[in-house]
Amino acid sequence: MSRDSGLLARRLMWVIWPAFLVAAVAELIFFSIFDPFDLHFFGAPLEMSRQAIYTMGFFGFWALGIASSALTIFLEGAPAPGASEGSAGGREQVP
């Protein structure tokens, strides 16, 4: 495995794993408050099983967590305004 693919794999895990944990907690909290059969989508009740609604909720929360973590990684990699090309802006660069 090359150095670039190793960095990519590490960054993917920085994004996916915390998002997975947050999705699990978010689903536990959300569905402890709301019953899946009481949820409506654009005014129409969801015509799915309870397990399917739980699954869709988990993947929805996971997608939000992935988007949040990916945005953090993206913004972390952007150089600070006015920073020189070789400067890390006072922080350690990830190899």
Backbone as XML, in Angstrom:
<?xml version="1.0"?>
<chain id="A" units="angstrom">
  <residue number="1" name="MET">
    <atom name="N" x="0.849" y="-1.168" z="0.000"/>
    <atom name="CA" x="0.000" y="0.000" z="0.000"/>
    <atom name="C" x="0.898" y="1.235" z="0.000"/>
  </residue>
  <residue number="2" name="SER">
    <atom name="N" x="0.648" y="2.151" z="-0.913"/>
    <atom name="CA" x="1.474" y="3.340" z="-1.022"/>
    <atom name="C" x="1.141" y="4.326" z="0.089"/>
  </residue>
  <residue number="3" name="ARG">
    <atom name="N" x="1.998" y="5.299" z="0.221"/>
    <atom name="CA" x="1.819" y="6.288" z="1.280"/>
    <atom name="C" x="0.529" y="7.082" z="1.077"/>
  </residue>
  <residue number="4" name="ASP">
    <atom name="N" x="0.205" y="7.444" z="-0.165"/>
    <atom name="CA" x="-1.006" y="8.212" z="-0.442"/>
    <atom name="C" x="-2.263" y="7.422" z="-0.124"/>
  </residue>
  <residue number="5" name="SER">
    <atom name="N" x="-2.278" y="6.138" z="-0.487"/>
    <atom name="CA" x="-3.465" y="5.335" z="-0.191"/>
    <atom name="C" x="-3.581" y="5.069" z="1.310"/>
  </residue>
  <residue number="6" name="GLY">
    <atom name="N" x="-2.447" y="4.994" z="2.009"/>
    <atom name="CA" x="-2.484" y="4.844" z="3.463"/>
    <atom name="C" x="-3.066" y="6.073" z="4.136"/>
  </residue>
  <residue number="7" name="LEU">
    <atom name="N" x="-2.715" y="7.258" z="3.633"/>
    <atom name="CA" x="-3.265" y="8.500" z="4.159"/>
    <atom name="C" x="-4.755" y="8.590" z="3.859"/>
  </residue>
  <residue number="8" name="LEU">
    <atom name="N" x="-5.142" y="8.184" z="2.657"/>
    <atom name="CA" x="-6.556" y="8.199" z="2.291"/>
    <atom name="C" x="-7.360" y="7.262" z="3.187"/>
  </residue>
  <residue number="9" name="ALA">
    <atom name="N" x="-6.838" y="6.062" z="3.418"/>
    <atom name="CA" x="-7.540" y="5.106" z="4.280"/>
    <atom name="C" x="-7.666" y="5.647" z="5.706"/>
  </residue>
  <residue number="10" name="ARG">
    <atom name="N" x="-6.611" y="6.282" z="6.196"/>
    <atom name="CA" x="-6.646" y="6.844" z="7.547"/>
    <atom name="C" x="-7.673" y="7.973" z="7.629"/>
  </residue>
  <residue number="11" name="ARG">
    <atom name="N" x="-7.701" y="8.830" z="6.624"/>
    <atom name="CA" x="-8.667" y="9.933" z="6.638"/>
    <atom name="C" x="-10.105" y="9.424" z="6.514"/>
  </residue>
  <residue number="12" name="LEU">
    <atom name="N" x="-10.300" y="8.371" z="5.715"/>
    <atom name="CA" x="-11.640" y="7.788" z="5.630"/>
    <atom name="C" x="-12.098" y="7.263" z="6.988"/>
  </residue>
  <residue number="13" name="MET">
    <atom name="N" x="-11.192" y="6.652" z="7.710"/>
    <atom name="CA" x="-11.551" y="6.154" z="9.049"/>
    <atom name="C" x="-11.796" y="7.309" z="10.016"/>
  </residue>
  <residue number="14" name="TRP">
    <atom name="N" x="-11.083" y="8.420" z="9.847"/>
    <atom name="CA" x="-11.342" y="9.602" z="10.676"/>
    <atom name="C" x="-12.749" y="10.136" z="10.428"/>
  </residue>
  <residue number="15" name="VAL">
    <atom name="N" x="-13.270" y="9.924" z="9.244"/>
    <atom name="CA" x="-14.597" y="10.411" z="8.888"/>
    <atom name="C" x="-15.672" y="9.386" z="9.236"/>
  </residue>
  <residue number="16" name="ILE">
    <atom name="N" x="-15.485" y="8.147" z="8.819"/>
    <atom name="CA" x="-16.549" y="7.144" z="8.904"/>
    <atom name="C" x="-16.771" y="6.626" z="10.323"/>
  </residue>
  <residue number="17" name="TRP">
    <atom name="N" x="-15.712" y="6.345" z="11.070"/>
    <atom name="CA" x="-15.884" y="5.744" z="12.388"/>
    <atom name="C" x="-16.578" y="6.675" z="13.388"/>
  </residue>
  <residue number="18" name="PRO">
    <atom name="N" x="-16.145" y="7.936" z="13.550"/>
    <atom name="CA" x="-16.880" y="8.812" z="14.475"/>
    <atom name="C" x="-18.322" y="9.039" z="14.028"/>
  </residue>
  <residue number="19" name="ALA">
    <atom name="N" x="-18.546" y="9.124" z="12.716"/>
    <atom name="CA" x="-19.906" y="9.310" z="12.208"/>
    <atom name="C" x="-20.778" y="8.109" z="12.556"/>
  </residue>
  <residue number="20" name="PHE">
    <atom name="N" x="-20.212" y="6.904" z="12.507"/>
    <atom name="CA" x="-20.945" y="5.694" z="12.877"/>
    <atom name="C" x="-21.363" y="5.743" z="14.347"/>
  </residue>
  <residue number="21" name="LEU">
    <atom name="N" x="-20.437" y="6.137" z="15.211"/>
    <atom name="CA" x="-20.740" y="6.216" z="16.638"/>
    <atom name="C" x="-21.800" y="7.271" z="16.936"/>
  </residue>
  <residue number="22" name="VAL">
    <atom name="N" x="-21.682" y="8.418" z="16.295"/>
    <atom name="CA" x="-22.668" y="9.479" z="16.485"/>
    <atom name="C" x="-24.034" y="9.043" z="15.959"/>
  </residue>
  <residue number="23" name="ALA">
    <atom name="N" x="-24.072" y="8.338" z="14.834"/>
    <atom name="CA" x="-25.346" y="7.857" z="14.281"/>
    <atom name="C" x="-26.020" y="6.886" z="15.238"/>
  </residue>
  <residue number="24" name="ALA">
    <atom name="N" x="-25.252" y="6.022" z="15.877"/>
    <atom name="CA" x="-25.832" y="5.075" z="16.830"/>
    <atom name="C" x="-26.450" y="5.808" z="18.018"/>
  </residue>
  <residue number="25" name="VAL">
    <atom name="N" x="-25.741" y="6.790" z="18.548"/>
    <atom name="CA" x="-26.262" y="7.558" z="19.684"/>
    <atom name="C" x="-27.469" y="8.389" z="19.256"/>
  </residue>
  <residue number="26" name="ALA">
    <atom name="N" x="-27.389" y="9.037" z="18.095"/>
    <atom name="CA" x="-28.496" y="9.860" z="17.607"/>
    <atom name="C" x="-29.752" y="9.023" z="17.389"/>
  </residue>
  <residue number="27" name="GLU">
    <atom name="N" x="-29.575" y="7.816" z="16.857"/>
    <atom name="CA" x="-30.742" y="6.959" z="16.635"/>
    <atom name="C" x="-31.365" y="6.528" z="17.958"/>
  </residue>
  <residue number="28" name="LEU">
    <atom name="N" x="-30.532" y="6.173" z="18.921"/>
    <atom name="CA" x="-31.055" y="5.796" z="20.237"/>
    <atom name="C" x="-31.856" y="6.929" z="20.857"/>
  </residue>
  <residue number="29" name="ILE">
    <atom name="N" x="-31.325" y="8.134" z="20.778"/>
    <atom name="CA" x="-32.028" y="9.280" z="21.372"/>
    <atom name="C" x="-33.295" y="9.605" z="20.585"/>
  </residue>
  <residue number="30" name="PHE">
    <atom name="N" x="-33.180" y="9.683" z="19.258"/>
    <atom name="CA" x="-34.326" y="10.062" z="18.427"/>
    <atom name="C" x="-35.481" y="9.082" z="18.579"/>
  </residue>
  <residue number="31" name="PHE">
    <atom name="N" x="-35.184" y="7.777" z="18.474"/>
    <atom name="CA" x="-36.263" y="6.796" z="18.510"/>
    <atom name="C" x="-36.702" y="6.448" z="19.928"/>
  </residue>
  <residue number="32" name="SER">
    <atom name="N" x="-36.010" y="6.946" z="20.938"/>
    <atom name="CA" x="-36.547" y="6.821" z="22.295"/>
    <atom name="C" x="-37.584" y="7.910" z="22.551"/>
  </residue>
  <residue number="33" name="ILE">
    <atom name="N" x="-37.556" y="8.966" z="21.728"/>
    <atom name="CA" x="-38.534" y="10.045" z="21.858"/>
    <atom name="C" x="-39.705" y="9.860" z="20.896"/>
  </residue>
  <residue number="34" name="PHE">
    <atom name="N" x="-39.417" y="9.452" z="19.654"/>
    <atom name="CA" x="-40.444" y="9.344" z="18.613"/>
    <atom name="C" x="-40.671" y="7.888" z="18.230"/>
  </residue>
  <residue number="35" name="ASP">
    <atom name="N" x="-41.949" y="7.507" z="18.120"/>
    <atom name="CA" x="-42.318" y="6.176" z="17.647"/>
    <atom name="C" x="-42.248" y="6.165" z="16.118"/>
  </residue>
  <residue number="36" name="PRO">
    <atom name="N" x="-41.607" y="5.170" z="15.518"/>
    <atom name="CA" x="-41.488" y="5.146" z="14.050"/>
    <atom name="C" x="-42.826" y="5.188" z="13.321"/>
  </residue>
  <residue number="37" name="PHE">
    <atom name="N" x="-43.869" y="4.626" z="13.899"/>
    <atom name="CA" x="-45.164" y="4.622" z="13.222"/>
    <atom name="C" x="-45.884" y="5.967" z="13.329"/>
  </residue>
  <residue number="38" name="ASP">
    <atom name="N" x="-45.387" y="6.882" z="14.149"/>
    <atom name="CA" x="-45.960" y="8.220" z="14.241"/>
    <atom name="C" x="-45.303" y="9.200" z="13.278"/>
  </residue>
  <residue number="39" name="LEU">
    <atom name="N" x="-44.252" y="8.784" z="12.590"/>
    <atom name="CA" x="-43.543" y="9.668" z="11.669"/>
    <atom name="C" x="-44.287" y="9.754" z="10.335"/>
  </residue>
  <residue number="40" name="HIS">
    <atom name="N" x="-44.258" y="10.943" z="9.742"/>
    <atom name="CA" x="-44.887" y="11.186" z="8.447"/>
    <atom name="C" x="-43.869" y="11.818" z="7.521"/>
  </residue>
  <residue number="41" name="PHE">
    <atom name="N" x="-43.963" y="11.502" z="6.239"/>
    <atom name="CA" x="-43.074" y="12.061" z="5.223"/>
    <atom name="C" x="-43.928" y="12.872" z="4.265"/>
  </residue>
  <residue number="42" name="PHE">
    <atom name="N" x="-43.800" y="14.199" z="4.300"/>
    <atom name="CA" x="-44.626" y="15.115" z="3.513"/>
    <atom name="C" x="-46.113" y="14.851" z="3.741"/>
  </residue>
  <residue number="43" name="GLY">
    <atom name="N" x="-46.479" y="14.651" z="4.984"/>
    <atom name="CA" x="-47.884" y="14.487" z="5.348"/>
    <atom name="C" x="-48.427" y="13.072" z="5.232"/>
  </residue>
  <residue number="44" name="ALA">
    <atom name="N" x="-47.696" y="12.175" z="4.603"/>
    <atom name="CA" x="-48.161" y="10.796" z="4.438"/>
    <atom name="C" x="-47.413" y="9.894" z="5.428"/>
  </residue>
  <residue number="45" name="PRO">
    <atom name="N" x="-48.135" y="8.985" z="6.068"/>
    <atom name="CA" x="-47.448" y="8.070" z="6.994"/>
    <atom name="C" x="-46.497" y="7.140" z="6.235"/>
  </residue>
  <residue number="46" name="LEU">
    <atom name="N" x="-45.436" y="6.757" z="6.901"/>
    <atom name="CA" x="-44.465" y="5.849" z="6.293"/>
    <atom name="C" x="-45.045" y="4.440" z="6.267"/>
  </residue>
  <residue number="47" name="GLU">
    <atom name="N" x="-45.112" y="3.842" z="5.107"/>
    <atom name="CA" x="-45.671" y="2.499" z="4.930"/>
    <atom name="C" x="-44.569" y="1.458" z="4.944"/>
  </residue>
  <residue number="48" name="MET">
    <atom name="N" x="-43.813" y="1.418" z="6.033"/>
    <atom name="CA" x="-42.703" y="0.472" z="6.164"/>
    <atom name="C" x="-42.766" y="-0.166" z="7.538"/>
  </residue>
  <residue number="49" name="SER">
    <atom name="N" x="-42.026" y="-1.231" z="7.687"/>
    <atom name="CA" x="-41.952" y="-1.880" z="8.994"/>
    <atom name="C" x="-41.141" y="-1.018" z="9.958"/>
  </residue>
  <residue number="50" name="ARG">
    <atom name="N" x="-41.299" y="-1.293" z="11.227"/>
    <atom name="CA" x="-40.561" y="-0.563" z="12.253"/>
    <atom name="C" x="-39.051" y="-0.715" z="12.043"/>
  </residue>
  <residue number="51" name="GLN">
    <atom name="N" x="-38.615" y="-1.928" z="11.716"/>
    <atom name="CA" x="-37.188" y="-2.180" z="11.506"/>
    <atom name="C" x="-36.657" y="-1.405" z="10.297"/>
  </residue>
  <residue number="52" name="ALA">
    <atom name="N" x="-37.451" y="-1.302" z="9.234"/>
    <atom name="CA" x="-37.018" y="-0.542" z="8.050"/>
    <atom name="C" x="-36.880" y="0.941" z="8.380"/>
  </residue>
  <residue number="53" name="ILE">
    <atom name="N" x="-37.777" y="1.463" z="9.201"/>
    <atom name="CA" x="-37.690" y="2.873" z="9.593"/>
    <atom name="C" x="-36.462" y="3.098" z="10.475"/>
  </residue>
  <residue number="54" name="TYR">
    <atom name="N" x="-36.197" y="2.176" z="11.396"/>
    <atom name="CA" x="-34.979" y="2.279" z="12.212"/>
    <atom name="C" x="-33.731" y="2.264" z="11.326"/>
  </residue>
  <residue number="55" name="THR">
    <atom name="N" x="-33.721" y="1.387" z="10.341"/>
    <atom name="CA" x="-32.564" y="1.263" z="9.446"/>
    <atom name="C" x="-32.367" y="2.539" z="8.636"/>
  </residue>
  <residue number="56" name="MET">
    <atom name="N" x="-33.445" y="3.064" z="8.058"/>
    <atom name="CA" x="-33.343" y="4.299" z="7.287"/>
    <atom name="C" x="-32.914" y="5.460" z="8.182"/>
  </residue>
  <residue number="57" name="GLY">
    <atom name="N" x="-33.411" y="5.492" z="9.403"/>
    <atom name="CA" x="-33.003" y="6.544" z="10.342"/>
    <atom name="C" x="-31.523" y="6.460" z="10.651"/>
  </residue>
  <residue number="58" name="PHE">
    <atom name="N" x="-31.031" y="5.239" z="10.890"/>
    <atom name="CA" x="-29.605" y="5.074" z="11.182"/>
    <atom name="C" x="-28.753" y="5.548" z="10.019"/>
  </residue>
  <residue number="59" name="PHE">
    <atom name="N" x="-29.089" y="5.123" z="8.801"/>
    <atom name="CA" x="-28.286" y="5.530" z="7.645"/>
    <atom name="C" x="-28.404" y="7.035" z="7.389"/>
  </residue>
  <residue number="60" name="GLY">
    <atom name="N" x="-29.547" y="7.622" z="7.683"/>
    <atom name="CA" x="-29.689" y="9.074" z="7.558"/>
    <atom name="C" x="-28.803" y="9.810" z="8.545"/>
  </residue>
  <residue number="61" name="PHE">
    <atom name="N" x="-28.815" y="9.371" z="9.807"/>
    <atom name="CA" x="-27.946" y="9.985" z="10.806"/>
    <atom name="C" x="-26.478" y="9.751" z="10.472"/>
  </residue>
  <residue number="62" name="TRP">
    <atom name="N" x="-26.160" y="8.580" z="9.941"/>
    <atom name="CA" x="-24.775" y="8.274" z="9.563"/>
    <atom name="C" x="-24.331" y="9.196" z="8.423"/>
  </residue>
  <residue number="63" name="ALA">
    <atom name="N" x="-25.193" y="9.411" z="7.445"/>
    <atom name="CA" x="-24.861" y="10.303" z="6.334"/>
    <atom name="C" x="-24.613" y="11.725" z="6.834"/>
  </residue>
  <residue number="64" name="LEU">
    <atom name="N" x="-25.424" y="12.199" z="7.781"/>
    <atom name="CA" x="-25.196" y="13.527" z="8.345"/>
    <atom name="C" x="-23.865" y="13.589" z="9.086"/>
  </residue>
  <residue number="65" name="GLY">
    <atom name="N" x="-23.538" y="12.539" z="9.824"/>
    <atom name="CA" x="-22.264" y="12.490" z="10.539"/>
    <atom name="C" x="-21.083" y="12.448" z="9.593"/>
  </residue>
  <residue number="66" name="ILE">
    <atom name="N" x="-21.214" y="11.689" z="8.499"/>
    <atom name="CA" x="-20.140" y="11.622" z="7.501"/>
    <atom name="C" x="-19.945" y="12.994" z="6.858"/>
  </residue>
  <residue number="67" name="ALA">
    <atom name="N" x="-21.044" y="13.673" z="6.530"/>
    <atom name="CA" x="-20.932" y="15.002" z="5.931"/>
    <atom name="C" x="-20.246" y="15.972" z="6.887"/>
  </residue>
  <residue number="68" name="SER">
    <atom name="N" x="-20.595" y="15.911" z="8.152"/>
    <atom name="CA" x="-19.986" y="16.795" z="9.140"/>
    <atom name="C" x="-18.491" y="16.506" z="9.303"/>
  </residue>
  <residue number="69" name="SER">
    <atom name="N" x="-18.135" y="15.242" z="9.445"/>
    <atom name="CA" x="-16.722" y="14.882" z="9.614"/>
    <atom name="C" x="-15.916" y="15.176" z="8.352"/>
  </residue>
  <residue number="70" name="ALA">
    <atom name="N" x="-16.498" y="14.933" z="7.188"/>
    <atom name="CA" x="-15.795" y="15.207" z="5.935"/>
    <atom name="C" x="-15.547" y="16.701" z="5.776"/>
  </residue>
  <residue number="71" name="LEU">
    <atom name="N" x="-16.518" y="17.513" z="6.166"/>
    <atom name="CA" x="-16.329" y="18.956" z="6.103"/>
    <atom name="C" x="-15.212" y="19.391" z="7.045"/>
  </residue>
  <residue number="72" name="THR">
    <atom name="N" x="-15.134" y="18.784" z="8.209"/>
    <atom name="CA" x="-14.056" y="19.101" z="9.148"/>
    <atom name="C" x="-12.703" y="18.750" z="8.557"/>
  </residue>
  <residue number="73" name="ILE">
    <atom name="N" x="-12.578" y="17.565" z="7.962"/>
    <atom name="CA" x="-11.315" y="17.162" z="7.341"/>
    <atom name="C" x="-10.965" y="18.093" z="6.184"/>
  </residue>
  <residue number="74" name="PHE">
    <atom name="N" x="-11.968" y="18.455" z="5.393"/>
    <atom name="CA" x="-11.739" y="19.357" z="4.268"/>
    <atom name="C" x="-11.238" y="20.717" z="4.750"/>
  </residue>
  <residue number="75" name="LEU">
    <atom name="N" x="-11.886" y="21.276" z="5.760"/>
    <atom name="CA" x="-11.491" y="22.583" z="6.265"/>
    <atom name="C" x="-10.162" y="22.535" z="7.002"/>
  </residue>
  <residue number="76" name="GLU">
    <atom name="N" x="-9.846" y="21.421" z="7.613"/>
    <atom name="CA" x="-8.570" y="21.263" z="8.306"/>
    <atom name="C" x="-7.420" y="21.298" z="7.316"/>
  </residue>
  <residue number="77" name="GLY">
    <atom name="N" x="-7.622" y="20.809" z="6.131"/>
    <atom name="CA" x="-6.568" y="20.744" z="5.134"/>
    <atom name="C" x="-6.365" y="22.043" z="4.379"/>
  </residue>
  <residue number="78" name="ALA">
    <atom name="N" x="-7.304" y="22.982" z="4.491"/>
    <atom name="CA" x="-7.174" y="24.244" z="3.775"/>
    <atom name="C" x="-6.142" y="25.123" z="4.474"/>
  </residue>
  <residue number="79" name="PRO">
    <atom name="N" x="-5.258" y="25.761" z="3.703"/>
    <atom name="CA" x="-4.262" y="26.634" z="4.332"/>
    <atom name="C" x="-4.915" y="27.881" z="4.908"/>
  </residue>
  <residue number="80" name="ALA">
    <atom name="N" x="-4.353" y="28.367" z="5.987"/>
    <atom name="CA" x="-4.868" y="29.576" z="6.618"/>
    <atom name="C" x="-4.581" y="30.771" z="5.717"/>
  </residue>
  <residue number="81" name="PRO">
    <atom name="N" x="-5.471" y="31.753" z="5.694"/>
    <atom name="CA" x="-5.222" y="32.938" z="4.868"/>
    <atom name="C" x="-3.941" y="33.636" z="5.319"/>
  </residue>
  <residue number="82" name="GLY">
    <atom name="N" x="-3.083" y="33.965" z="4.372"/>
    <atom name="CA" x="-1.843" y="34.651" z="4.676"/>
    <atom name="C" x="-0.710" y="33.733" z="5.097"/>
  </residue>
  <residue number="83" name="ALA">
    <atom name="N" x="-0.954" y="32.435" z="5.203"/>
    <atom name="CA" x="0.105" y="31.502" z="5.590"/>
    <atom name="C" x="1.005" y="31.250" z="4.396"/>
  </residue>
  <residue number="84" name="SER">
    <atom name="N" x="2.288" y="31.120" z="4.658"/>
    <atom name="CA" x="3.219" y="30.839" z="3.575"/>
    <atom name="C" x="3.045" y="29.407" z="3.090"/>
  </residue>
  <residue number="85" name="GLU">
    <atom name="N" x="3.559" y="29.103" z="1.935"/>
    <atom name="CA" x="3.379" y="27.791" z="1.300"/>
    <atom name="C" x="3.860" y="26.648" z="2.168"/>
  </residue>
  <residue number="86" name="GLY">
    <atom name="N" x="5.022" y="26.783" z="2.819"/>
    <atom name="CA" x="5.597" y="25.696" z="3.611"/>
    <atom name="C" x="5.216" y="25.738" z="5.076"/>
  </residue>
  <residue number="87" name="SER">
    <atom name="N" x="4.461" y="26.726" z="5.483"/>
    <atom name="CA" x="4.114" y="26.885" z="6.894"/>
    <atom name="C" x="2.897" y="26.049" z="7.245"/>
  </residue>
  <residue number="88" name="ALA">
    <atom name="N" x="2.905" y="25.537" z="8.470"/>
    <atom name="CA" x="1.762" y="24.765" z="8.953"/>
    <atom name="C" x="0.842" y="25.633" z="9.775"/>
  </residue>
  <residue number="89" name="GLY">
    <atom name="N" x="1.115" y="26.941" z="9.832"/>
    <atom name="CA" x="0.249" y="27.825" z="10.587"/>
    <atom name="C" x="0.309" y="27.559" z="12.078"/>
  </residue>
  <residue number="90" name="GLY">
    <atom name="N" x="1.460" y="27.074" z="12.560"/>
    <atom name="CA" x="1.614" y="26.813" z="13.986"/>
    <atom name="C" x="1.102" y="25.468" z="14.425"/>
  </residue>
  <residue number="91" name="ARG">
    <atom name="N" x="0.716" y="24.620" z="13.508"/>
    <atom name="CA" x="0.230" y="23.286" z="13.882"/>
    <atom name="C" x="0.986" y="22.230" z="13.116"/>
  </residue>
  <residue number="92" name="GLU">
    <atom name="N" x="0.941" y="21.045" z="13.639"/>
    <atom name="CA" x="1.673" y="19.927" z="13.033"/>
    <atom name="C" x="0.928" y="19.423" z="11.808"/>
  </residue>
  <residue number="93" name="GLN">
    <atom name="N" x="1.644" y="19.188" z="10.720"/>
    <atom name="CA" x="1.058" y="18.661" z="9.495"/>
    <atom name="C" x="0.948" y="17.143" z="9.577"/>
  </residue>
  <residue number="94" name="VAL">
    <atom name="N" x="-0.140" y="16.592" z="9.067"/>
    <atom name="CA" x="-0.322" y="15.142" z="8.992"/>
    <atom name="C" x="0.486" y="14.646" z="7.814"/>
  </residue>
  <residue number="95" name="PRO">
    <atom name="N" x="1.298" y="13.604" z="8.006"/>
    <atom name="CA" x="2.139" y="13.125" z="6.892"/>
    <atom name="C" x="1.318" y="12.550" z="5.765"/>
  </residue>
</chain>
